[in-house]
Amino acid sequence: MEGIGGGGASVASPLPQWGHDAWRMYQYYLDKSTPHSTYRWIGTLVVAAVYCLRVYYAQGFYIVSYGLGIYLLNLLIGFLSPLVDPELEGSDGPVLPTKGSDEFKPFIRRLPEFKFWYSMTKAFCIAFLMTFFSVFDVPVFWPILLCYWVVLFVLTMRRQIGHMIKYKYIPFNIGKQKYTGKKASASSSRVRGD
């Protein structure tokens, strides 16, 4: 009965502790990367380029690429969609203004930028790992998959853009004013004697 009550030394397996430490370190670096969106997206573009090169040189894994494309399209729809859809209108939270007299409510994404980036990067990494297993290399005629994906992309984006035009929202910060800070006025500089 030495292991009960803390009187004796209990021997714990080092594997769960190592896994916990590795997860904490991973989470630490993930949290530190949050404010550096430009570098995060550059890293994702590098991962995507490595994946594309792997598929090109392997001359296969088109089903994996098609599945990845469908998943990325689904993420893009979530990224471009508002948190509360104005078509459903039975919400208690903030909604987008539909008329000029409506109160302004800021655009809140259904899928935030960080989660969009994280899910996209994980998807490319998982798809890259799948290219090392021949069970995922299903022989298909890839031009048909590509044409089907392009048609699906065009129809989905046309619907999404129509929704954006109908409810007058822009999911990007391009052209919006940003607060630059307090500027010193000429009268305050004269008072200080500058």
C-alpha positions as CSV (number, residue, x, y, z in Angstrom):
1,M,0.0,0.0,0.0
2,E,2.9,2.3,-0.5
3,G,1.5,3.8,-3.7
4,I,-1.7,5.1,-1.9
5,G,-1.7,8.3,0.1
6,G,1.6,9.8,-1.3
7,G,3.8,8.0,1.2
8,G,5.6,5.9,-1.4
9,A,7.1,6.9,-4.7
10,S,4.9,6.1,-7.7
11,V,6.5,5.3,-11.0
12,A,4.7,7.1,-13.9
13,S,5.2,6.2,-17.6
14,P,7.3,8.8,-19.3
15,L,5.3,8.5,-22.5
16,P,2.2,10.5,-21.4
17,Q,4.4,13.2,-19.9
18,W,6.5,13.5,-23.1
19,G,3.3,13.7,-25.2
20,H,1.9,16.4,-22.9
21,D,5.1,18.4,-23.0
22,A,5.3,18.1,-26.8
23,W,1.6,19.3,-27.1
24,R,2.3,22.3,-24.8
25,M,5.4,23.3,-26.8
26,Y,3.4,22.9,-30.1
27,Q,0.6,25.1,-28.6
28,Y,3.1,27.6,-27.3
29,Y,4.6,28.2,-30.8
30,L,1.1,28.2,-32.4
31,D,0.1,30.9,-30.0
32,K,3.2,32.9,-30.7
33,S,2.5,32.7,-34.5
34,T,-1.0,34.3,-34.1
35,P,-0.1,38.0,-34.7
36,H,2.3,37.2,-37.6
37,S,-0.3,36.5,-40.3
38,T,1.9,37.4,-43.2
39,Y,4.6,34.9,-42.2
40,R,1.9,32.2,-41.4
41,W,0.4,32.5,-44.9
42,I,3.9,32.4,-46.5
43,G,4.6,29.2,-44.6
44,T,1.2,27.8,-45.8
45,L,2.1,28.7,-49.4
46,V,5.4,26.9,-49.1
47,V,3.6,23.8,-47.7
48,A,1.1,24.0,-50.6
49,A,3.9,24.3,-53.1
50,V,5.7,21.2,-51.6
51,Y,2.4,19.3,-51.8
52,C,1.9,20.3,-55.5
53,L,5.4,19.3,-56.4
54,R,4.9,15.9,-54.6
55,V,1.7,15.3,-56.6
56,Y,3.4,16.4,-59.9
57,Y,6.4,14.2,-59.5
58,A,4.5,11.2,-58.2
59,Q,2.0,11.5,-61.1
60,G,-0.8,10.3,-59.0
61,F,-2.9,10.9,-55.8
62,Y,-5.5,12.9,-57.8
63,I,-8.3,11.7,-55.6
64,V,-6.4,13.1,-52.5
65,S,-6.0,16.4,-54.4
66,Y,-9.7,16.5,-55.3
67,G,-10.7,15.8,-51.7
68,L,-8.3,18.5,-50.5
69,G,-9.8,20.9,-53.1
70,I,-13.4,20.2,-51.9
71,Y,-12.3,20.7,-48.2
72,L,-10.5,24.0,-49.0
73,L,-13.6,25.2,-50.9
74,N,-15.7,24.4,-47.8
75,L,-13.2,26.4,-45.7
76,L,-13.3,29.3,-48.1
77,I,-17.1,29.5,-47.9
78,G,-17.0,29.6,-44.1
79,F,-14.3,32.3,-44.3
80,L,-16.4,34.5,-46.6
81,S,-19.7,33.9,-44.8
82,P,-21.0,36.0,-41.9
83,L,-21.5,34.4,-38.5
84,V,-25.2,35.1,-38.6
85,D,-26.8,34.6,-42.0
86,P,-29.2,37.4,-42.8
87,E,-31.5,35.0,-44.8
88,L,-32.2,33.1,-41.5
89,E,-33.0,36.4,-39.7
90,G,-34.3,34.7,-36.5
91,S,-31.1,35.4,-34.5
92,D,-30.5,37.2,-31.2
93,G,-26.9,38.2,-32.1
94,P,-25.6,40.9,-34.4
95,V,-26.9,40.9,-38.0
96,L,-25.7,42.7,-41.1
97,P,-27.5,45.9,-42.1
98,T,-29.7,45.5,-45.2
99,K,-31.0,49.1,-45.5
100,G,-29.4,52.5,-45.1
101,S,-31.5,53.2,-42.0
102,D,-30.3,49.9,-40.2
103,E,-27.8,50.1,-37.4
104,F,-24.2,49.3,-38.5
105,K,-23.0,45.9,-37.3
106,P,-19.5,44.9,-38.0
107,F,-18.8,41.8,-40.2
108,I,-18.0,38.8,-38.1
109,R,-16.8,35.7,-40.0
110,R,-18.3,32.3,-39.5
111,L,-14.7,31.0,-39.7
112,P,-12.1,33.4,-38.3
113,E,-8.8,34.0,-40.2
114,F,-6.6,32.1,-37.8
115,K,-8.8,29.0,-37.8
116,F,-9.1,29.2,-41.6
117,W,-5.3,29.3,-41.9
118,Y,-4.8,26.5,-39.3
119,S,-7.3,24.2,-40.9
120,M,-5.9,24.9,-44.4
121,T,-2.3,24.2,-43.3
122,K,-3.3,21.0,-41.5
123,A,-5.2,19.8,-44.6
124,F,-2.2,20.3,-46.8
125,C,0.1,18.5,-44.3
126,I,-2.4,15.6,-44.0
127,A,-2.8,15.4,-47.8
128,F,1.1,15.4,-48.1
129,L,1.4,12.5,-45.7
130,M,-1.3,10.6,-47.6
131,T,0.8,10.7,-50.7
132,F,3.3,8.3,-49.1
133,F,0.7,5.5,-48.9
134,S,-0.1,3.8,-52.2
135,V,-3.6,2.8,-50.9
136,F,-4.7,6.5,-51.6
137,D,-3.4,6.5,-55.2
138,V,-6.6,5.5,-56.8
139,P,-6.3,5.5,-60.6
140,V,-8.7,8.1,-62.1
141,F,-8.8,10.3,-65.2
142,W,-7.8,13.6,-63.5
143,P,-9.0,16.0,-66.2
144,I,-12.6,15.0,-65.3
145,L,-12.0,15.7,-61.6
146,L,-10.4,19.0,-62.4
147,C,-13.3,20.1,-64.6
148,Y,-15.9,19.0,-62.0
149,W,-14.0,20.9,-59.3
150,V,-13.8,24.1,-61.4
151,V,-17.5,23.9,-62.2
152,L,-18.3,23.4,-58.5
153,F,-16.0,26.3,-57.5
154,V,-17.6,28.7,-60.1
155,L,-21.1,27.8,-59.1
156,T,-20.4,28.1,-55.4
157,M,-18.5,31.4,-55.7
158,R,-21.2,32.8,-57.9
159,R,-23.8,32.0,-55.2
160,Q,-21.5,33.4,-52.5
161,I,-20.8,36.6,-54.4
162,G,-24.5,37.0,-55.1
163,H,-25.2,36.6,-51.3
164,M,-22.5,39.3,-50.6
165,I,-24.1,41.7,-53.1
166,K,-27.6,41.1,-51.9
167,Y,-26.8,41.7,-48.2
168,K,-24.1,44.4,-48.9
169,Y,-21.2,43.0,-47.0
170,I,-17.5,42.8,-47.8
171,P,-15.6,40.1,-45.9
172,F,-12.2,41.8,-46.3
173,N,-10.5,44.8,-44.7
174,I,-9.5,46.3,-48.1
175,G,-10.6,50.0,-48.3
176,K,-11.9,50.2,-44.7
177,Q,-10.5,52.9,-42.5
178,K,-8.1,52.0,-39.8
179,Y,-7.3,53.8,-36.6
180,T,-3.7,55.2,-36.8
181,G,-3.5,56.7,-33.4
182,K,-3.7,60.2,-32.0
183,K,-1.9,62.8,-34.0
184,A,-0.3,65.9,-32.3
185,S,-2.2,69.0,-33.3
186,A,-0.5,72.4,-34.1
187,S,-1.9,74.0,-31.0
188,S,-0.6,71.4,-28.6
189,S,2.9,71.8,-30.1
190,R,2.8,75.6,-29.5
191,V,1.8,75.1,-25.9
192,R,4.8,72.9,-25.3
193,G,7.1,75.4,-26.9
194,D,8.3,73.1,-29.8
